[in-house]
Amino acid sequence: MQSINLYTAEFQPDRSPLRAGQMLLACAAFCLLLVLVSLWYRSGTSELAGELEALSGDNLRLAVERDALARASNGADAESLASELAQVRALIKDRLALADMLAREDMGNAGGFSAQLVALARLSEPSLSLSEFSLSDAGRYVTLEGLTAEPAAVPRYLERLQGEDAFAGSAFGVLSLAPDDGKGYPFAVKAPAAGGSSESR
């Protein structure tokens, strides 16, 4: 029977320190790892710095746009307020004028001009056409302008109008008749005075 002694020196594990070559390889690997980590960190830092700079630029641009919008909003509000103020002042002026009219009980021509307009149309002359008429100062003054093919038709028309009850209190003024311009005789009846309210066509 043969026996083997495992505690002899040849069978014991090698516990000698690392050799110089192995230590150099380990140091080189460690330095390379440090360099790679440093490069990665620097790259990440550069990217973060670029993003930070871009965000700062965006914040500055947004701040400028915000200030511009605020100024534009303030200007629009001022214009809107000025417009509303002008409308309120006009409304107050109209109401004061109405109150003054009611206080003086001066309502002008309360009956309107319908009777005069009907008479102008009903008594029309075939050879006469009106281009413009006005009823001034609540219908007290009448102005007529137009064209006629027969000069005598104008006085005849005015005489018939003056016979109407609608024109009983109206003044027609002076008749002027221009010479024939090839298209007829232009005429005008100018009121002696003009004032107050009027309706014209």
Z-matrix of the N, CA and C atoms (Angstrom, degrees):
N
C 1 1.457
C 2 1.515 1 107.43
N 3 1.363 2 112.08 1 133.25
C 4 1.468 3 117.25 2 -176.28
C 5 1.516 4 108.13 3 -110.85
N 6 1.307 5 120.81 4 139.79
C 7 1.475 6 125.41 5 179.40
C 8 1.535 7 110.14 6 -121.49
N 9 1.350 8 114.14 7 146.33
C 10 1.468 9 120.00 8 -178.69
C 11 1.515 10 107.60 9 -118.17
N 12 1.272 11 117.04 10 131.44
C 13 1.461 12 122.07 11 178.45
C 14 1.528 13 108.66 12 -95.47
N 15 1.338 14 114.97 13 108.57
C 16 1.480 15 120.32 14 -178.40
C 17 1.510 16 112.42 15 -77.16
N 18 1.254 17 120.67 16 -7.23
C 19 1.450 18 123.43 17 -177.97
C 20 1.522 19 112.53 18 -92.94
N 21 1.331 20 113.98 19 6.81
C 22 1.461 21 116.24 20 176.91
C 23 1.514 22 109.84 21 -74.07
N 24 1.254 23 119.46 22 162.92
C 25 1.475 24 124.60 23 -173.60
C 26 1.515 25 112.56 24 -64.01
N 27 1.310 26 116.83 25 -30.88
C 28 1.457 27 117.85 26 -176.64
C 29 1.521 28 113.19 27 -73.73
N 30 1.362 29 116.22 28 -22.21
C 31 1.463 30 118.79 29 179.33
C 32 1.524 31 113.35 30 -99.47
N 33 1.285 32 119.99 31 -2.83
C 34 1.477 33 122.07 32 179.41
C 35 1.543 34 110.39 33 -81.73
N 36 1.391 35 118.67 34 147.01
C 37 1.483 36 121.71 35 -179.56
C 38 1.515 37 111.81 36 -63.90
N 39 1.358 38 113.75 37 152.66
C 40 1.463 39 120.44 38 -179.91
C 41 1.514 40 109.60 39 -80.93
N 42 1.306 41 118.31 40 114.83
C 43 1.468 42 122.74 41 -179.06
C 44 1.523 43 111.39 42 -111.97
N 45 1.291 44 116.46 43 27.38
C 46 1.461 45 118.55 44 -179.77
C 47 1.532 46 109.35 45 -77.34
N 48 1.342 47 119.93 46 150.17
C 49 1.484 48 122.56 47 179.20
C 50 1.527 49 111.78 48 -63.71
N 51 1.407 50 113.98 49 163.88
C 52 1.457 51 119.56 50 -178.72
C 53 1.518 52 110.50 51 -60.13
N 54 1.284 53 113.14 52 147.90
C 55 1.443 54 118.44 53 177.67
C 56 1.525 55 110.04 54 -77.87
N 57 1.277 56 118.72 55 165.67
C 58 1.474 57 123.23 56 -176.66
C 59 1.528 58 111.57 57 -64.41
N 60 1.291 59 117.90 58 -39.05
C 61 1.468 60 121.20 59 179.27
C 62 1.513 61 112.68 60 -64.10
N 63 1.333 62 114.95 61 -40.89
C 64 1.466 63 118.64 62 178.27
C 65 1.532 64 111.38 63 -65.89
N 66 1.325 65 114.92 64 -40.87
C 67 1.472 66 118.35 65 178.61
C 68 1.533 67 110.99 66 -63.34
N 69 1.329 68 117.57 67 -38.96
C 70 1.466 69 120.08 68 178.45
C 71 1.530 70 110.81 69 -64.51
N 72 1.338 71 115.44 70 -41.12
C 73 1.468 72 118.30 71 178.36
C 74 1.527 73 110.95 72 -63.86
N 75 1.306 74 116.68 73 -40.77
C 76 1.467 75 120.17 74 179.46
C 77 1.528 76 110.93 75 -64.31
N 78 1.341 77 116.35 76 -43.00
C 79 1.480 78 119.87 77 178.74
C 80 1.517 79 111.36 78 -65.18
N 81 1.337 80 116.52 79 -39.33
C 82 1.466 81 119.63 80 178.96
C 83 1.523 82 111.23 81 -65.11
N 84 1.343 83 115.06 82 -41.57
C 85 1.475 84 118.53 83 178.55
C 86 1.526 85 110.96 84 -63.58
N 87 1.333 86 116.28 85 -40.84
C 88 1.462 87 120.29 86 -179.84
C 89 1.531 88 110.88 87 -65.24
N 90 1.344 89 117.24 88 -41.97
C 91 1.480 90 120.59 89 178.78
C 92 1.526 91 111.13 90 -64.90
N 93 1.350 92 114.97 91 -39.33
C 94 1.463 93 118.04 92 178.38
C 95 1.528 94 111.06 93 -63.97
N 96 1.319 95 115.74 94 -39.95
C 97 1.467 96 119.65 95 177.23
C 98 1.529 97 111.22 96 -62.61
N 99 1.337 98 116.08 97 -41.41
C 100 1.471 99 119.53 98 177.87
C 101 1.528 100 111.53 99 -62.53
N 102 1.341 101 116.33 100 -41.31
C 103 1.467 102 120.05 101 179.92
C 104 1.522 103 110.70 102 -63.75
N 105 1.332 104 115.42 103 -43.82
C 106 1.472 105 119.10 104 179.63
C 107 1.530 106 111.36 105 -63.10
N 108 1.333 107 116.82 106 -42.93
C 109 1.478 108 120.39 107 178.27
C 110 1.525 109 110.40 108 -63.07
N 111 1.344 110 116.72 109 -41.03
C 112 1.463 111 120.72 110 -179.64
C 113 1.527 112 110.90 111 -64.47
N 114 1.340 113 116.82 112 -43.29
C 115 1.468 114 120.16 113 178.50
C 116 1.533 115 111.35 114 -63.89
N 117 1.318 116 115.31 115 -41.41
C 118 1.479 117 118.80 116 179.00
C 119 1.525 118 111.08 117 -63.70
N 120 1.341 119 115.63 118 -41.56
C 121 1.464 120 119.27 119 179.93
C 122 1.528 121 111.03 120 -66.12
N 123 1.342 122 116.03 121 -41.29
C 124 1.470 123 119.22 122 179.90
C 125 1.525 124 110.64 123 -64.86
N 126 1.334 125 116.96 124 -40.95
C 127 1.467 126 120.25 125 178.69
C 128 1.523 127 110.82 126 -62.15
N 129 1.317 128 115.41 127 -45.38
C 130 1.464 129 118.54 128 178.42
C 131 1.511 130 111.88 129 -63.39
N 132 1.319 131 117.50 130 -39.28
C 133 1.466 132 121.52 131 178.89
C 134 1.523 133 110.92 132 -64.43
N 135 1.336 134 118.05 133 -40.46
C 136 1.464 135 121.05 134 178.77
C 137 1.531 136 110.92 135 -63.73
N 138 1.324 137 115.84 136 -43.16
C 139 1.470 138 119.19 137 178.85
C 140 1.527 139 110.78 138 -62.56
N 141 1.329 140 116.36 139 -43.48
C 142 1.472 141 119.50 140 178.70
C 143 1.524 142 111.10 141 -63.54
N 144 1.339 143 116.63 142 -38.26
C 145 1.463 144 119.72 143 178.95
C 146 1.528 145 110.35 144 -64.92
N 147 1.364 146 116.57 145 -41.56
C 148 1.463 147 119.69 146 177.35
C 149 1.515 148 112.00 147 -63.01
N 150 1.345 149 116.89 148 -43.44
C 151 1.461 150 120.06 149 178.27
C 152 1.530 151 111.12 150 -63.39
N 153 1.338 152 115.87 151 -40.33
C 154 1.462 153 119.71 152 178.88
C 155 1.524 154 111.17 153 -62.98
N 156 1.335 155 116.04 154 -41.52
C 157 1.466 156 120.10 155 178.47
C 158 1.537 157 111.05 156 -64.58
N 159 1.347 158 116.45 157 -41.21
C 160 1.464 159 120.20 158 178.25
C 161 1.524 160 111.15 159 -64.09
N 162 1.341 161 115.90 160 -41.85
C 163 1.467 162 119.35 161 178.23
C 164 1.524 163 110.88 162 -64.39
N 165 1.323 164 116.92 163 -38.48
C 166 1.470 165 119.83 164 178.14
C 167 1.530 166 110.71 165 -63.07
N 168 1.357 167 116.52 166 -41.95
C 169 1.463 168 120.04 167 177.14
C 170 1.520 169 111.84 168 -63.28
N 171 1.358 170 116.58 169 -41.36
C 172 1.463 171 120.06 170 178.00
C 173 1.516 172 110.92 171 -63.35
N 174 1.334 173 116.61 172 -41.87
C 175 1.468 174 119.81 173 179.10
C 176 1.522 175 111.31 174 -62.72
N 177 1.330 176 116.74 175 -39.98
C 178 1.463 177 120.19 176 179.10
C 179 1.532 178 110.77 177 -65.39
N 180 1.351 179 116.00 178 -43.39
C 181 1.472 180 119.79 179 179.28
C 182 1.533 181 111.09 180 -63.79
N 183 1.324 182 116.64 181 -42.57
C 184 1.471 183 120.11 182 178.54
C 185 1.527 184 111.24 183 -64.26
N 186 1.326 185 116.48 184 -37.00
C 187 1.464 186 119.56 185 178.54
C 188 1.524 187 110.65 186 -64.80
N 189 1.347 188 116.34 187 -41.61
C 190 1.468 189 120.04 188 178.39
C 191 1.526 190 110.61 189 -63.79
N 192 1.353 191 116.71 190 -44.80
C 193 1.470 192 120.22 191 178.58
C 194 1.523 193 111.04 192 -62.90
N 195 1.333 194 117.06 193 -39.00
C 196 1.461 195 120.53 194 178.26
C 197 1.526 196 111.39 195 -62.00
N 198 1.327 197 116.15 196 -44.80
C 199 1.469 198 119.65 197 179.28
C 200 1.527 199 110.93 198 -63.89
N 201 1.347 200 116.05 199 -39.74
C 202 1.474 201 119.14 200 179.33
C 203 1.520 202 110.73 201 -65.04
N 204 1.333 203 116.82 202 -42.79
C 205 1.467 204 120.05 203 178.56
C 206 1.525 205 110.69 204 -64.69
N 207 1.321 206 116.56 205 -38.17
C 208 1.468 207 119.53 206 178.82
C 209 1.521 208 111.10 207 -63.83
N 210 1.358 209 115.86 208 -42.29
C 211 1.471 210 118.55 209 178.21
C 212 1.514 211 111.22 210 -65.71
N 213 1.349 212 116.87 211 -42.26
C 214 1.465 213 119.95 212 179.10
C 215 1.524 214 111.10 213 -64.00
N 216 1.331 215 116.17 214 -39.50
C 217 1.465 216 119.96 215 178.82
C 218 1.516 217 110.81 216 -64.01
N 219 1.347 218 116.29 217 -41.98
C 220 1.467 219 119.33 218 178.88
C 221 1.519 220 110.85 219 -64.11
N 222 1.372 221 117.91 220 -39.49
C 223 1.458 222 120.93 221 178.54
C 224 1.517 223 111.40 222 -65.03
N 225 1.360 224 116.32 223 -43.00
C 226 1.467 225 119.80 224 179.35
C 227 1.512 226 110.67 225 -63.92
N 228 1.344 227 116.88 226 -40.53
C 229 1.465 228 119.85 227 177.79
C 230 1.519 229 110.73 228 -62.30
N 231 1.322 230 117.37 229 -40.25
C 232 1.459 231 120.37 230 -179.68
C 233 1.526 232 110.69 231 -65.16
N 234 1.351 233 117.29 232 -42.60
C 235 1.459 234 120.01 233 178.56
C 236 1.519 235 111.09 234 -64.93
N 237 1.334 236 116.72 235 -40.87
C 238 1.468 237 120.32 236 179.10
C 239 1.517 238 110.93 237 -63.58
N 240 1.328 239 116.06 238 -42.81
C 241 1.467 240 119.54 239 179.27
C 242 1.529 241 111.07 240 -65.38
N 243 1.331 242 117.20 241 -38.67
C 244 1.458 243 120.26 242 178.99
C 245 1.529 244 110.69 243 -64.99
N 246 1.340 245 116.49 244 -40.40
C 247 1.466 246 120.08 245 178.23
C 248 1.525 247 111.04 246 -64.96
N 249 1.327 248 116.95 247 -44.43
C 250 1.465 249 120.19 248 178.58
C 251 1.532 250 110.57 249 -63.57
N 252 1.330 251 116.85 250 -38.70
C 253 1.462 252 119.91 251 179.00
C 254 1.527 253 111.05 252 -63.79
N 255 1.353 254 116.96 253 -41.50
C 256 1.464 255 120.04 254 177.84
C 257 1.520 256 111.20 255 -63.31
N 258 1.337 257 117.50 256 -39.75
C 259 1.467 258 120.61 257 178.52
C 260 1.518 259 111.24 258 -65.06
N 261 1.328 260 116.36 259 -41.79
C 262 1.470 261 119.78 260 179.38
C 263 1.528 262 110.85 261 -64.96
N 264 1.332 263 116.26 262 -40.13
C 265 1.471 264 119.11 263 178.86
C 266 1.524 265 111.08 264 -64.96
N 267 1.343 266 117.17 265 -40.64
C 268 1.467 267 120.05 266 177.80
C 269 1.518 268 110.91 267 -64.28
N 270 1.334 269 116.88 268 -39.78
C 271 1.465 270 120.50 269 178.62
C 272 1.523 271 110.95 270 -64.49
N 273 1.337 272 116.10 271 -41.92
C 274 1.470 273 119.67 272 178.37
C 275 1.524 274 110.44 273 -63.68
N 276 1.343 275 116.91 274 -40.99
C 277 1.462 276 120.59 275 179.14
C 278 1.521 277 111.26 276 -62.53
N 279 1.345 278 117.01 277 -43.33
C 280 1.464 279 120.14 278 178.67
C 281 1.523 280 111.65 279 -63.77
N 282 1.316 281 116.51 280 -40.65
C 283 1.473 282 119.09 281 -179.85
C 284 1.523 283 111.62 282 -68.68
N 285 1.344 284 116.90 283 -36.37
C 286 1.458 285 119.03 284 176.55
C 287 1.528 286 110.74 285 -65.13
N 288 1.355 287 116.57 286 -40.39
C 289 1.463 288 119.48 287 177.81
C 290 1.520 289 110.82 288 -64.20
N 291 1.326 290 117.61 289 -40.33
C 292 1.463 291 120.55 290 178.01
C 293 1.517 292 111.13 291 -65.52
N 294 1.333 293 116.66 292 -40.53
C 295 1.458 294 119.61 293 178.44
C 296 1.526 295 110.85 294 -64.52
N 297 1.333 296 116.97 295 -39.32
C 298 1.462 297 120.20 296 178.00
C 299 1.524 298 111.00 297 -65.27
N 300 1.342 299 116.75 298 -39.25
C 301 1.468 300 120.48 299 178.92
C 302 1.519 301 110.88 300 -65.07
N 303 1.339 302 115.91 301 -41.81
C 304 1.460 303 119.39 302 178.89
C 305 1.532 304 110.99 303 -66.87
N 306 1.332 305 116.13 304 -36.08
C 307 1.461 306 119.22 305 179.64
C 308 1.527 307 111.19 306 -66.94
N 309 1.351 308 116.66 307 -36.77
C 310 1.468 309 120.20 308 179.52
C 311 1.528 310 112.34 309 -85.60
N 312 1.369 311 115.60 310 -8.17
C 313 1.463 312 121.14 311 -178.32
C 314 1.521 313 111.17 312 54.58
N 315 1.335 314 115.55 313 38.12
C 316 1.456 315 121.65 314 178.64
C 317 1.514 316 107.87 315 -109.55
N 318 1.309 317 116.82 316 92.00
C 319 1.451 318 122.29 317 -177.38
C 320 1.522 319 112.42 318 -96.46
N 321 1.314 320 118.48 319 3.98
C 322 1.456 321 121.21 320 179.62
C 323 1.517 322 111.42 321 70.50
N 324 1.307 323 115.06 322 -141.03
C 325 1.458 324 120.84 323 -179.04
C 326 1.521 325 108.58 324 -83.70
N 327 1.334 326 116.64 325 97.18
C 328 1.455 327 120.94 326 -176.51
C 329 1.521 328 111.88 327 -72.53
N 330 1.315 329 117.42 328 -22.38
C 331 1.457 330 120.19 329 -177.34
C 332 1.507 331 114.18 330 -87.68
N 333 1.333 332 118.51 331 -8.21
C 334 1.448 333 121.04 332 -178.89
C 335 1.520 334 111.73 333 80.01
N 336 1.322 335 117.07 334 -170.34
C 337 1.458 336 122.95 335 -176.26
C 338 1.523 337 112.15 336 -115.97
N 339 1.320 338 116.89 337 12.83
C 340 1.459 339 118.50 338 -173.53
C 341 1.525 340 112.13 339 -62.45
N 342 1.343 341 117.99 340 -39.39
C 343 1.468 342 120.15 341 -178.59
C 344 1.531 343 110.91 342 -64.07
N 345 1.336 344 117.38 343 -42.47
C 346 1.462 345 120.92 344 178.10
C 347 1.543 346 111.15 345 -63.37
N 348 1.325 347 116.25 346 -43.16
C 349 1.462 348 119.59 347 -179.41
C 350 1.525 349 111.44 348 -64.29
N 351 1.338 350 116.11 349 -39.45
C 352 1.462 351 119.69 350 178.23
C 353 1.524 352 110.36 351 -64.56
N 354 1.347 353 116.26 352 -40.56
C 355 1.465 354 119.96 353 -179.86
C 356 1.533 355 111.24 354 -66.04
N 357 1.336 356 117.13 355 -40.75
C 358 1.464 357 120.20 356 177.90
C 359 1.528 358 111.28 357 -59.83
N 360 1.326 359 117.08 358 -38.81
C 361 1.458 360 119.98 359 -179.45
C 362 1.536 361 111.66 360 -77.43
N 363 1.330 362 116.55 361 -39.72
C 364 1.476 363 120.11 362 -174.74
C 365 1.516 364 111.87 363 -70.26
N 366 1.318 365 117.49 364 -34.21
C 367 1.467 366 120.94 365 -176.24
C 368 1.534 367 111.99 366 -96.89
N 369 1.309 368 117.79 367 19.07
C 370 1.459 369 120.46 368 -176.84
C 371 1.530 370 111.29 369 -62.73
N 372 1.328 371 114.07 370 147.44
C 373 1.465 372 122.09 371 178.91
C 374 1.534 373 108.97 372 -99.82
N 375 1.345 374 117.90 373 139.61
C 376 1.474 375 119.72 374 -179.96
C 377 1.524 376 113.07 375 -62.35
N 378 1.342 377 117.22 376 -33.02
C 379 1.466 378 120.47 377 -177.05
C 380 1.519 379 113.01 378 -92.74
N 381 1.322 380 117.07 379 12.68
C 382 1.464 381 121.45 380 -174.47
C 383 1.528 382 108.66 381 -132.85
N 384 1.315 383 115.50 382 136.03
C 385 1.473 384 120.05 383 176.23
C 386 1.524 385 109.29 384 -133.05
N 387 1.326 386 115.10 385 134.84
C 388 1.463 387 120.98 386 179.12
C 389 1.531 388 109.21 387 -92.65
N 390 1.326 389 115.55 388 132.35
C 391 1.462 390 120.18 389 175.08
C 392 1.526 391 111.51 390 -101.38
N 393 1.336 392 116.85 391 -21.55
C 394 1.459 393 120.59 392 -179.70
C 395 1.518 394 109.30 393 -160.77
N 396 1.323 395 115.99 394 143.00
C 397 1.461 396 120.27 395 172.16
C 398 1.520 397 107.80 396 -147.06
N 399 1.326 398 116.32 397 155.06
C 400 1.458 399 121.03 398 176.79
C 401 1.517 400 109.40 399 -145.68
N 402 1.319 401 114.59 400 146.72
C 403 1.460 402 122.96 401 177.55
C 404 1.517 403 106.17 402 -119.80
N 405 1.318 404 116.38 403 106.13
C 406 1.463 405 121.79 404 -173.37
C 407 1.514 406 110.98 405 -103.61
N 408 1.325 407 114.36 406 157.57
C 409 1.468 408 122.65 407 175.43
C 410 1.526 409 110.62 408 53.05
N 411 1.348 410 115.13 409 57.36
C 412 1.468 411 122.48 410 178.47
C 413 1.523 412 111.87 411 60.24
N 414 1.325 413 117.90 412 32.64
C 415 1.463 414 121.51 413 176.15
C 416 1.506 415 115.09 414 86.57
N 417 1.331 416 118.46 415 7.00
C 418 1.469 417 120.46 416 -178.00
C 419 1.523 418 112.43 417 -79.81
N 420 1.314 419 117.53 418 -20.61
C 421 1.456 420 121.05 419 179.91
C 422 1.526 421 108.94 420 -126.70
N 423 1.322 422 116.39 421 133.20
C 424 1.456 423 122.75 422 -175.64
C 425 1.525 424 108.92 423 -117.83
N 426 1.313 425 116.48 424 132.60
C 427 1.462 426 122.79 425 175.48
C 428 1.528 427 108.05 426 -123.44
N 429 1.329 428 115.75 427 130.60
C 430 1.463 429 121.21 428 179.81
C 431 1.521 430 109.52 429 -128.62
N 432 1.305 431 116.68 430 142.87
C 433 1.458 432 122.62 431 173.59
C 434 1.518 433 107.90 432 -140.93
N 435 1.345 434 114.99 433 143.89
C 436 1.451 435 117.54 434 -179.99
C 437 1.515 436 112.17 435 179.86
N 438 1.337 437 115.03 436 -157.29
C 439 1.461 438 122.54 437 -175.22
C 440 1.519 439 107.96 438 -140.35
N 441 1.327 440 115.42 439 139.08
C 442 1.458 441 119.66 440 179.33
C 443 1.527 442 109.81 441 -135.57
N 444 1.315 443 114.34 442 147.81
C 445 1.467 444 119.47 443 174.81
C 446 1.519 445 111.55 444 -90.69
N 447 1.323 446 116.30 445 -12.92
C 448 1.467 447 121.88 446 -178.14
C 449 1.523 448 107.80 447 -131.34
N 450 1.332 449 119.64 448 109.25
C 451 1.459 450 121.01 449 -177.15
C 452 1.519 451 113.51 450 -56.56
N 453 1.326 452 118.50 451 -34.68
C 454 1.465 453 120.40 452 -178.09
C 455 1.524 454 112.35 453 -69.66
N 456 1.346 455 117.78 454 -15.20
C 457 1.460 456 119.76 455 -178.44
C 458 1.524 457 112.09 456 -71.02
N 459 1.334 458 117.89 457 -26.37
C 460 1.460 459 120.05 458 -177.27
C 461 1.529 460 111.32 459 -70.01
N 462 1.362 461 120.44 460 -51.13
C 463 1.465 462 118.97 461 176.73
C 464 1.533 463 112.54 462 -60.74
N 465 1.315 464 115.06 463 -34.77
C 466 1.466 465 118.31 464 178.93
C 467 1.533 466 110.62 465 -64.97
N 468 1.300 467 116.25 466 -41.04
C 469 1.471 468 121.03 467 178.93
C 470 1.527 469 110.85 468 -66.04
N 471 1.339 470 116.52 469 -42.64
C 472 1.470 471 119.99 470 179.72
C 473 1.523 472 111.21 471 -64.83
N 474 1.330 473 116.80 472 -39.19
C 475 1.461 474 120.21 473 179.11
C 476 1.518 475 110.88 474 -63.10
N 477 1.330 476 117.17 475 -40.14
C 478 1.452 477 120.24 476 179.78
C 479 1.534 478 110.54 477 -68.32
N 480 1.348 479 116.38 478 -37.30
C 481 1.466 480 119.00 479 178.19
C 482 1.522 481 111.55 480 -65.67
N 483 1.349 482 116.85 481 -40.59
C 484 1.461 483 119.99 482 -178.76
C 485 1.525 484 111.80 483 -67.36
N 486 1.302 485 117.13 484 -20.32
C 487 1.462 486 120.47 485 176.69
C 488 1.518 487 113.56 486 -81.21
N 489 1.307 488 117.56 487 -7.78
C 490 1.460 489 121.59 488 179.35
C 491 1.527 490 110.61 489 -81.09
N 492 1.332 491 115.86 490 144.16
C 493 1.465 492 119.97 491 177.14
C 494 1.529 493 111.86 492 -63.99
N 495 1.342 494 116.85 493 -31.34
C 496 1.468 495 120.03 494 -178.73
C 497 1.520 496 112.22 495 -63.31
N 498 1.357 497 117.19 496 -27.17
C 499 1.465 498 121.58 497 -179.56
C 500 1.524 499 111.89 498 -108.82
N 501 1.330 500 117.18 499 20.86
C 502 1.466 501 120.05 500 -176.62
C 503 1.524 502 111.32 501 -62.52
N 504 1.326 503 117.21 502 -36.82
C 505 1.468 504 120.06 503 -178.87
C 506 1.514 505 113.43 504 -102.26
N 507 1.335 506 117.44 505 20.00
C 508 1.459 507 120.62 506 -176.27
C 509 1.518 508 111.35 507 -106.50
N 510 1.328 509 116.29 508 147.29
C 511 1.461 510 123.17 509 176.61
C 512 1.522 511 108.27 510 -109.77
N 513 1.360 512 116.01 511 131.41
C 514 1.453 513 121.16 512 -176.56
C 515 1.521 514 113.47 513 -95.40
N 516 1.306 515 117.96 514 -20.18
C 517 1.451 516 119.62 515 177.99
C 518 1.522 517 112.86 516 79.68
N 519 1.344 518 114.68 517 -155.96
C 520 1.465 519 122.47 518 -171.17
C 521 1.528 520 109.53 519 -98.02
N 522 1.350 521 114.98 520 137.06
C 523 1.456 522 121.34 521 177.92
C 524 1.524 523 109.54 522 -91.86
N 525 1.323 524 115.63 523 131.65
C 526 1.464 525 120.57 524 174.00
C 527 1.529 526 108.05 525 -125.44
N 528 1.339 527 114.91 526 133.49
C 529 1.461 528 120.72 527 -176.06
C 530 1.521 529 108.49 528 -125.45
N 531 1.317 530 117.69 529 122.09
C 532 1.457 531 121.78 530 -177.97
C 533 1.528 532 110.12 531 -86.49
N 534 1.319 533 117.93 532 157.18
C 535 1.465 534 120.37 533 176.93
C 536 1.527 535 111.22 534 -62.46
N 537 1.317 536 114.69 535 161.37
C 538 1.462 537 121.25 536 -179.63
C 539 1.531 538 109.56 537 -62.40
N 540 1.335 539 117.15 538 124.26
C 541 1.468 540 120.95 539 178.66
C 542 1.520 541 111.72 540 -100.86
N 543 1.308 542 117.01 541 18.32
C 544 1.456 543 121.45 542 -178.92
C 545 1.505 544 113.36 543 94.34
N 546 1.329 545 117.12 544 -18.04
C 547 1.464 546 121.47 545 178.51
C 548 1.521 547 111.84 546 -113.69
N 549 1.308 548 117.30 547 -2.24
C 550 1.455 549 121.93 548 -176.93
C 551 1.512 550 110.29 549 136.64
N 552 1.332 551 115.65 550 -167.98
C 553 1.462 552 122.13 551 -178.49
C 554 1.537 553 108.71 552 -109.71
N 555 1.309 554 118.14 553 107.63
C 556 1.465 555 119.59 554 173.80
C 557 1.535 556 110.28 555 -67.39
N 558 1.315 557 116.10 556 139.38
C 559 1.466 558 119.79 557 178.79
C 560 1.515 559 109.13 558 -137.91
N 561 1.342 560 113.78 559 161.77
C 562 1.469 561 120.61 560 178.10
C 563 1.513 562 108.32 561 -150.03
N 564 1.323 563 115.34 562 139.84
C 565 1.463 564 122.92 563 173.84
C 566 1.510 565 105.76 564 -117.95
N 567 1.338 566 115.24 565 103.92
C 568 1.456 567 120.60 566 -175.37
C 569 1.524 568 109.67 567 -94.02
N 570 1.318 569 116.29 568 131.21
C 571 1.459 570 121.24 569 177.62
C 572 1.515 571 109.66 570 -68.33
N 573 1.327 572 118.46 571 145.64
C 574 1.456 573 120.94 572 179.49
C 575 1.515 574 113.54 573 -67.56
N 576 1.324 575 116.93 574 -21.32
C 577 1.452 576 120.49 575 178.77
C 578 1.509 577 107.94 576 -150.35
N 579 1.319 578 115.94 577 153.65
C 580 1.453 579 121.50 578 178.51
C 581 1.516 580 108.50 579 -134.25
N 582 1.291 581 116.36 580 134.13
C 583 1.455 582 120.31 581 179.09
C 584 1.497 583 109.77 582 -172.56
N 585 1.325 584 115.23 583 175.56
C 586 1.459 585 120.24 584 175.28
C 587 1.493 586 113.55 585 62.20
N 588 1.344 587 114.50 586 -154.84
C 589 1.448 588 120.36 587 -177.36
C 590 1.501 589 110.41 588 -85.31
N 591 1.328 590 118.14 589 155.64
C 592 1.450 591 122.04 590 -179.48
C 593 1.496 592 109.55 591 -148.78
N 594 1.334 593 114.16 592 157.29
C 595 1.451 594 121.11 593 171.93
C 596 1.509 595 106.75 594 -128.47
N 597 1.331 596 116.86 595 128.73
C 598 1.449 597 119.77 596 -175.32
C 599 1.500 598 109.57 597 -134.65
N 600 1.315 599 113.83 598 163.05
C 601 1.462 600 121.00 599 178.52
C 602 1.526 601 108.50 600 -147.99
